[in-house]
C-alpha cells in the first residue's frame, strides 16, 4: 500500500510538471486567463508599435493610448496597451520578456507597471477567468523567493499552488478552449489594446469612502517616506534588472511606473522596491498629496481603480511624465 501511494504521488507530480512545462511553451495557453486575441495580435503586429504598456488593470483599464499618443505627438509614439486584469508582478515581467524575444521590432519604449506580488488568488471555479496568474515553474520560484510576504503558512501556499496547477491543467485540456485559442486570427483584434475599458462605477457607500481615505493616507508623502523594506536581494528586483539589461542591449528605454490607489501592504512593498531602481526611469503617480484628484471619489470606480473620468486624468499625468523623462538628458 505504501509503495502504491508513493507511485501515485510521483505520478501526480509528474503530471503537474509536464502540464506546467507544456503550458509554459505555448503562449496562447500560458496566458489563457488573458484575452488571447490581444496576445496573438501583438505578436503578429509588434512592428506597428514603438511604445508598449505592460501591467495590470491599473494600466489596462486606465490608459487611453490615443490620448497618450496625442499628448506626446512630438515624440511620434504609436503605443499599444498590453496590460491585463490580474496581471501581477511575475506575469508582467514574463509578458515583457516574451515580447523582447522577438528580434525584429520597432519598440523604443517599454513602460512597465510596478505591481504588488500577490499569492492568494480567486480559486473559485466561478472566477476561473482570473484565477491562474502564474503558469510556469519560474513564476512559482519567483513568487516563493520574492520575500514579499506571501500570505499564509507554507502548507497554505502549497495548497494554493496545487489549486493553480489544477486549474491550469483543467483549462489546458479543455479541447474546445484549446482549439478556440489555437485558431484565432489577428484580423479579429485590430482595435485591441488601443482603447481604455474602465471598470463600472461602484456605489459610493460610507464603507467605500472610508476605504478610500485609508488608501489615501497610505499614499501620503509622510507615509511613503516611511516604507523601507529590505528588498535588495528580492527576485523582483533581480528580474527587473535583467529586463533593464535586455532593453538596454536593444536600445529600448525601460520606464517603470508606480500607479495610484494601492493599499498599505502593496504600496509598502512597491515603494521600497522603487527606491532601488534607476530614478531617472521611474515615474511615481501614487503620491496622494501631489495627485489628489486620482484619489477623489469623483474619479473612483472602486478602491483600487479609476473610473472613466479618471482615465483622462491618469493618462494626461502619465503622458506628461513620460514626455519629460524621454526628453531629459540621459
Secondary structure as the mmCIF struct_conf table of DSSP 4:
data_model
#
loop_
_struct_conf.conf_type_id
_struct_conf.id
_struct_conf.beg_label_comp_id
_struct_conf.beg_label_asym_id
_struct_conf.beg_label_seq_id
_struct_conf.end_label_comp_id
_struct_conf.end_label_asym_id
_struct_conf.end_label_seq_id
HELX_RH_AL_P HELX_RH_AL_P1 UNK A 2 UNK A 25
HELX_RH_AL_P HELX_RH_AL_P2 UNK A 27 UNK A 30
TURN_TY1_P TURN_TY1_P1 UNK A 31 UNK A 33
BEND BEND1 UNK A 34 UNK A 34
HELX_RH_AL_P HELX_RH_AL_P3 UNK A 36 UNK A 45
HELX_RH_3T_P HELX_RH_3T_P1 UNK A 46 UNK A 48
BEND BEND2 UNK A 50 UNK A 50
STRN STRN1 UNK A 51 UNK A 54
BEND BEND3 UNK A 56 UNK A 56
HELX_RH_AL_P HELX_RH_AL_P4 UNK A 57 UNK A 60
TURN_TY1_P TURN_TY1_P2 UNK A 61 UNK A 62
HELX_RH_AL_P HELX_RH_AL_P5 UNK A 65 UNK A 71
TURN_TY1_P TURN_TY1_P3 UNK A 72 UNK A 72
HELX_RH_3T_P HELX_RH_3T_P2 UNK A 73 UNK A 75
TURN_TY1_P TURN_TY1_P4 UNK A 76 UNK A 76
STRN STRN2 UNK A 79 UNK A 81
TURN_TY1_P TURN_TY1_P5 UNK A 85 UNK A 86
HELX_RH_AL_P HELX_RH_AL_P6 UNK A 89 UNK A 100
TURN_TY1_P TURN_TY1_P6 UNK A 101 UNK A 101
BEND BEND4 UNK A 103 UNK A 104
STRN STRN3 UNK A 109 UNK A 113
BEND BEND5 UNK A 124 UNK A 124
HELX_RH_3T_P HELX_RH_3T_P3 UNK A 125 UNK A 130
TURN_TY1_P TURN_TY1_P7 UNK A 131 UNK A 131
BEND BEND6 UNK A 136 UNK A 136
HELX_RH_AL_P HELX_RH_AL_P7 UNK A 137 UNK A 145
BEND BEND7 UNK A 146 UNK A 146
BEND BEND8 UNK A 148 UNK A 148
BEND BEND9 UNK A 151 UNK A 152
HELX_RH_AL_P HELX_RH_AL_P8 UNK A 154 UNK A 172
TURN_TY1_P TURN_TY1_P8 UNK A 173 UNK A 173
HELX_RH_AL_P HELX_RH_AL_P9 UNK A 175 UNK A 182
TURN_TY1_P TURN_TY1_P9 UNK A 183 UNK A 183
HELX_RH_3T_P HELX_RH_3T_P4 UNK A 186 UNK A 189
TURN_TY1_P TURN_TY1_P10 UNK A 190 UNK A 193
BEND BEND10 UNK A 194 UNK A 195
HELX_LH_PP_P HELX_LH_PP_P1 UNK A 198 UNK A 203
HELX_RH_AL_P HELX_RH_AL_P10 UNK A 206 UNK A 218
TURN_TY1_P TURN_TY1_P11 UNK A 219 UNK A 219
BEND BEND11 UNK A 220 UNK A 220
HELX_RH_AL_P HELX_RH_AL_P11 UNK A 221 UNK A 226
TURN_TY1_P TURN_TY1_P12 UNK A 232 UNK A 233
HELX_RH_AL_P HELX_RH_AL_P12 UNK A 235 UNK A 249
TURN_TY1_P TURN_TY1_P13 UNK A 250 UNK A 251
STRN STRN4 UNK A 253 UNK A 258
BEND BEND12 UNK A 260 UNK A 260
HELX_RH_AL_P HELX_RH_AL_P13 UNK A 264 UNK A 274
TURN_TY1_P TURN_TY1_P14 UNK A 275 UNK A 276
BEND BEND13 UNK A 277 UNK A 277
HELX_RH_3T_P HELX_RH_3T_P5 UNK A 279 UNK A 281
STRN STRN5 UNK A 282 UNK A 284
TURN_TY1_P TURN_TY1_P15 UNK A 288 UNK A 290
HELX_RH_3T_P HELX_RH_3T_P6 UNK A 292 UNK A 295
BEND BEND14 UNK A 296 UNK A 296
HELX_RH_3T_P HELX_RH_3T_P7 UNK A 297 UNK A 299
STRN STRN6 UNK A 300 UNK A 302
TURN_TY1_P TURN_TY1_P16 UNK A 303 UNK A 304
STRN STRN7 UNK A 305 UNK A 306
HELX_RH_AL_P HELX_RH_AL_P14 UNK A 308 UNK A 327
BEND BEND15 UNK A 328 UNK A 328
#
